[in-house]
Amino acid sequence: MPRRLGATLTRLALVTNELTTATTIETVTKVVTQHMADAVGATIAVLGLVQGTDRVRLIGMRGLEAAEADRWQVFDLATPNSISDVIRTGERVVLAGAATIARRYPDLVNAQRGERSTVTVPLRTAGRTIGAIHLSVPDAAPPHPVELDFLGILADACAQALERIEAAAVAAEQTERLAFLAEASIQLASSLDLEATTAQVTRLTVPRFADWCAIDTVVDGTLRRLAAAHADPERVEQVTRIMERWPTRVSQRASLGDVARTGQPLLLPEVTEDHLAASALDAEHLEALRGLDMASVLAVPLLVRGRVTGVLTWASTDPARRYDEDDVQFAEHLARRAASAIDNADLYGQTRAVAEQLQRAVLPLGLEGTDDWDVAWRYEPSGRTEVGGDFYDAFPLTDGRYVAFVGDVMGRGVAASAAMAQMRSAVRAFASADPSPEAVLAALDRMVLQFDTEQLVTLVYVLADAAAGTLRIASAGHLPPFVVRPDGLVDRLPDADGPPLGLGWARTGREVPMGPGDTLLLVTDGLVERRGEDIETGLGRLRRAAGALSGDDLDGGLARVLSRVEDGSSDDDVAALVLRRRCHDGLLVSGPVRISA
């Protein structure tokens, strides 16, 4: 055996050893395009793998000019070249001399100039061909037959290394995907806000599994975009704007409408011009779709109880990332979780809206001030789906005096709402007969005793008399009121003089002075209570914040008080009402009667 051949075989044996220990695709590529090529004196070396069912992707190249490398990065398996032929037939191709190469593969003339010979060997494993190695030697004579046989053995080692690495990658990817689904399930369950939930789904997948992701919901036969995310944040608006400008009808063919209509996934491993043209509604739409740079698209239905409620879309802008059937299955797993979370969020939102509408329906739409009294208020529902029991009202009496009260029916739901509506109406009725705190609370006690319920009702009732400059106050188990003086000093009025209503307690009203510019503050416990904290701590916090009511802007002052006291941790409704005695002597400039919401 010639000395050169012996040296070549020795180097090829070393290359084989490198392949058996390779753990990454990059290592295999380096071994083939550098060490293996050097062993046979090749100046051009290419490693190509089958992509999908009908494409070839070159994962390693050496010696090709830049233009040719770009041209052959990805090509159809039907393309006439030695790599395609070897993959299709599973047989080695050896060509000796430039003339022979040019006759068989004219398209390769520019890629491989000068006198040379080539050998292309298949990468076979488990009875299938997964790719090919192409080597081009600047010599008209082909490699020695023994070298060719050894190259075949080396190609088998390369195929085995690639299969081993692929198996490890698949296992790692499956583990990652399972972990991702577990993480997604936790995060999707953490919110009942529809907008937040849909945005979370899109953010979870970008850029891990898509360059951009969108969620559309079916509304009256049209897909409406709920959320979108893009690896390039500046392009999120582009993805959303196209759907808004050219909304997709469920009846529309060759589009996401197919997914919404049939409930079947849409898989485009490679997005072609024909695909874009088929889904475009007009020439401008086609140009906009081109601008998305979609290389591959996957869309799956959002199914809830067998009904398609929307579509989850992934798009890749990288030709190297093409979706396949495995991706379809994974996306469907995510879509099932997302659909359930979105449906729960949507149902919660609808139920919460109904609860808030019901709550506001039994509360006053507006409170009427007078020449002597300004009034402002706030009602903030907890965000839960059940109706709360907070109630309030304020109204003038025919004799010029003024009534204000805040109460709370313990519990939630329709029963609490019904009791709250009864209480509010009853206070007005009883006050019209005898507005004194003692009489009103005594009548309410008798009424609550007749309730067929175990719900407790607390109430603080105020009869304001500008002529006398006084407030008469009675409280049934409710939080104490506060009076804010014009100079910002805050007085805490006496605590409740008895338990909640319905226990037959004889209550005595207290009288406190109410000078011009003084402001009365009444609240429910949702404003001050926090888990694990004594109620006095919350009342102290409210007292410190109440000084904000000393300014001219009564409504703005109340908003500032609430913002300083609330921390977002309460899951209870909040009702607050403020009543200010107006000045007529110029000492305090008061604005018009304020109507708050």
HUURVEN-V180095 format. One record per helix or strand of 2 or more residues. SS is the DSSP state (a for helix, b for strand). FROM is the first residue (numbers start at 0). LEN is the number of residues. If there is no record, write none. Layout:
# HUURVEN-V180095
<<SS	FROM	LEN> <SS	FROM	LEN>>
This chain:
# HUURVEN-V180095
<<a	2	19> <a	24	16> <b	41	10> <b	54	8> <a	65	6> <b	73	3> <a	81	8> <b	92	4> <a	97	7> <a	105	3> <b	116	9> <b	127	10> <a	144	44> <a	193	12> <b	211	8> <b	221	9> <a	232	13> <a	255	7> <b	265	3> <a	272	7> <a	282	8> <b	295	9> <b	306	10> <a	324	37> <b	372	8> <b	389	7> <b	401	8> <a	413	20> <a	436	13> <b	456	9> <b	469	7> <b	481	3> <b	489	3> <b	509	4> <b	518	5> <a	524	3> <a	534	16> <a	553	12> <b	573	8>>
